[in-house]
Amino acid sequence: MEPKSSECKVKELCNEELEKVYTAAPVSKTRGKYTLLSPDVRVRVGKFASEHSIPKTLEHYTDLNLKRTTVRNLKNAYIEERSRTR
């Protein structure tokens, strides 16, 4: 039997390492912390955004560290709830 060539040994080592990578447990990343808002604050932010604009709302509520998408969703929820109760 002939000894394995160095190329074959390298391929075997590579395949072993790839198998370790693909069969290892996935590493999950933790998500950031969410800002919890009370229902009262959610209504106030939604009302302010519907009366003004989303950028002005973000400026007005800088202490809450809100994202643009959050303000937009609160605005839409406020408008929908207001139209439902009328």
N, C-alpha and C positions, 0 to 999 in steps of 0.2 A: 504494500500500500504506500502510495506517495504522500509525503507531508503536504499539508495544505499550503497554498500560496499565501503570501501576505495580503493579497487583495481579497481572498476568501475570508481570511480572519477579520479584516476590517469590516467587510459586509456583515459578518456574523455579529460583531460587536455593535454595529450600527442598528441592526435589526433587534438585538436584545434591548438596547436603549430605547428604541422606538416603542417596543412592546411595553416597557415600563411606563413610558409616558402615556400611552393610550389606555392602559389598564389601571392606572392609578385613580384614586378617588378624586372627583372634581373639586377644585378649590373655589369656594363661594366667596364673593365679595360682600361685605356688609353695606347696606344702604345708609344714607345719611339720616340724621334725626329729623323727624317731621315736626313742624310747628303746629301744636295743638291749639285750635281756636274754639272758644266757647260759641254757642249758637248766637248769643247777643252780638259778639264781635263780628261774626260772619255776616249777620244782617247789616250791621253798621258799615262794614267794608263794601258789601254788595250795593247798598243804597248810595254810598258816596261815589262808587265807580259808575253807577247808572246816571247819577246827576252830573258828574264831571267827566273825567276820562281815566283810562287805566294808568297812563303815566303820572297824572296828578295824584291818583290814589296811592301809587307806589311812593311818591314823594311825601304825601301826607302821613302815611303809615310806615315810615322807615323803621321805627322801633320794633315792628312786628316781623321784619325780615321776610316779606312776602315775595313770591315769584310772580311774574307777569301772568302765567297760566292760571295760578291760583286765583288772582284777582279777577281774571276774565271768567273763570268758572263761578265764582261767587256772584259776580254781576249777573250772569245768565240765570243762575238759580234764583236770585232776588227778583229779576224781571218776570221769570216764569211763575214764581209763587204769587207775586203781586197781581199778575193777570188772571191767575186761577181764583183768587179770593174776590175779585171784582165782579 
